[in-house]
Amino acid sequence: MQTVLVVGRDWKFRALLRAQLREEGFEALGFETLEEATDAMANSTADAIVLDTTDARAAELAQLPALSQKLPLLVVAPAGLPLSLPADQILRRPVQLGQVAAALASRFQ
């Protein structure tokens, strides 16, 4: 079972996405900030990270290119937010939870 870290300040999105991912067979752990998630990665293994950029700080966004080199990263972002990531790592809002789960599942096939 793959472990996915779901990161975002919007607790509703985090909770709903975690529930959807669990239904899809993932172990999904939730964190409010990227710092909390990376601290958790130091103590255990993670197979992927999903980051909701709603209310994300500039320092968190700056970490994304380096983080994407360590493990699969999927970013849920508004249409106009510039990110220095490959297009296949970004899902632009509006997005359905099923789309996020499907994008993650395709990375593990």
C-alpha positions as a printed NumPy array, in Angstrom:
array([[  0.   ,   0.   ,   0.   ],
       [  1.458,   3.363,  -1.045],
       [  1.614,   6.151,   1.503],
       [  0.576,   9.597,   0.311],
       [  1.124,  12.768,   2.295],
       [ -1.753,  15.201,   1.747],
       [ -0.641,  18.746,   2.539],
       [ -2.718,  21.899,   2.666],
       [ -4.09 ,  24.516,   4.988],
       [ -7.687,  23.913,   3.865],
       [ -8.751,  21.177,   6.292],
       [-11.862,  20.306,   4.289],
       [ -9.903,  19.588,   1.125],
       [ -7.337,  17.618,   3.13 ],
       [ -9.973,  15.514,   4.889],
       [-12.026,  14.815,   1.774],
       [ -8.981,  13.939,  -0.322],
       [ -7.642,  11.635,   2.387],
       [-11.007,   9.839,   2.495],
       [-11.043,   9.487,  -1.305],
       [ -7.482,   8.167,  -1.381],
       [ -8.237,   5.622,   1.328],
       [-11.184,   4.399,  -0.748],
       [ -8.752,   3.995,  -3.65 ],
       [ -6.399,   1.855,  -1.547],
       [ -3.786,   4.414,  -0.472],
       [ -2.605,   5.159,   3.044],
       [ -3.206,   8.921,   3.263],
       [ -1.748,  11.095,   6.008],
       [ -2.706,  14.76 ,   6.386],
       [ -0.529,  17.745,   7.244],
       [ -1.278,  21.441,   7.359],
       [  2.147,  22.605,   6.148],
       [  4.899,  21.278,   3.933],
       [  7.302,  21.588,   6.86 ],
       [  5.167,  19.2  ,   8.94 ],
       [  5.067,  16.745,   6.041],
       [  8.818,  16.82 ,   5.445],
       [  9.415,  16.314,   9.168],
       [  7.181,  13.244,   9.01 ],
       [  9.137,  11.953,   5.996],
       [ 12.294,  11.979,   8.08 ],
       [ 10.737,   9.435,  10.453],
       [  8.99 ,   7.215,   7.918],
       [  8.686,   6.575,   4.222],
       [  6.285,   8.253,   1.863],
       [  5.569,   7.311,  -1.726],
       [  4.094,  10.631,  -2.896],
       [  2.962,  14.079,  -1.808],
       [ -0.154,  15.981,  -2.817],
       [  0.049,  19.702,  -2.04 ],
       [ -2.926,  22.031,  -2.172],
       [ -1.472,  25.49 ,  -2.783],
       [ -4.453,  27.302,  -1.249],
       [ -2.855,  29.692,   1.255],
       [  0.597,  28.142,   0.682],
       [  3.468,  30.415,   1.568],
       [  6.071,  31.481,  -0.99 ],
       [  8.765,  29.555,   0.914],
       [  6.76 ,  26.333,   0.501],
       [  6.28 ,  26.924,  -3.217],
       [ 10.02 ,  27.549,  -3.605],
       [ 10.742,  24.071,  -2.177],
       [  8.643,  22.232,  -4.75 ],
       [ 11.221,  21.722,  -7.533],
       [ 13.713,  20.131,  -5.124],
       [ 11.005,  18.086,  -3.435],
       [  9.773,  16.759,  -6.775],
       [ 13.228,  15.264,  -7.336],
       [ 12.911,  13.166,  -4.158],
       [  9.495,  11.578,  -4.704],
       [  6.375,  11.925,  -6.855],
       [  4.679,  15.25 ,  -6.301],
       [  1.23 ,  16.359,  -7.357],
       [  0.24 ,  19.993,  -6.862],
       [ -3.342,  21.272,  -6.882],
       [ -3.128,  24.935,  -7.869],
       [ -5.272,  27.783,  -9.148],
       [ -5.133,  28.472, -12.878],
       [ -2.988,  31.594, -12.649],
       [ -0.348,  30.46 , -10.15 ],
       [  3.079,  30.18 , -11.837],
       [  4.98 ,  27.064, -10.757],
       [  8.401,  25.777, -11.816],
       [  7.254,  22.185, -12.221],
       [  6.492,  19.899, -15.156],
       [  2.881,  20.152, -16.311],
       [  2.16 ,  16.517, -15.381],
       [  2.813,  17.369, -11.724],
       [  0.16 ,  20.098, -11.615],
       [ -3.617,  19.826, -11.503],
       [ -5.303,  23.177, -12.03 ],
       [ -8.469,  24.14 , -10.183],
       [-11.297,  23.408, -10.47 ],
       [-10.433,  19.777,  -9.849],
       [-12.428,  16.806,  -8.593],
       [-11.06 ,  14.539,  -5.894],
       [-11.375,  11.573,  -8.234],
       [ -9.021,  13.315, -10.672],
       [ -6.389,  13.648,  -7.974],
       [ -6.731,   9.975,  -7.013],
       [ -6.541,   8.901, -10.673],
       [ -3.438,  11.032, -11.267],
       [ -1.738,   9.414,  -8.279],
       [ -2.778,   5.903,  -9.281],
       [ -1.324,   6.409, -12.769],
       [  2.069,   7.212, -11.242],
       [  2.194,   3.861,  -9.455],
       [  1.24 ,   1.656, -12.395]])
